[in-house]
């Protein structure tokens, strides 16, 4: 997964990583609540 960069580098900033992870977690949680996927409890 490529991180967003502001200076042309390849690194993902910690803030971008945290928000991407939080976003992914909420999407997974919503999908699980709707019964679309079976995830770890």
N, C-alpha and C positions, 0 to 999 in steps of 0.2 A: 504494500500500500504506500503510495507516494504521499509525502507530506506537502502541505502548502508552504511555499517559500517566498520571502520578500526580497532576498538579496541574491537570488540566483544560485543559492547553495542547494545541497540535497537534504539537509537536516530538517526534521520536523521539530518545531518549537514545542516546549513542554505544554504550553497553553493550548496549542492546536491539538496536541495528542490527547490532552484531558477532555477537551470539548468533543472531539471525535469519539472518544470512548464513552462519554456520558450520553451522547446522541445515540450511539449504537445500542447502549444498554437500554435506553428508554424505548427504542424501536422494538428490541427483542422482548421487553417486558410487556408492551402493548400487544404485540403479536401473540405472546403466550397467553395473556389474559383473554384474548379473543378465541383461543383454542386453535390457532393456525399452526403453531409449532409446539413440539414437546421439548422443553428445555429442563435443565437441572433446577431443582427446587431449592 
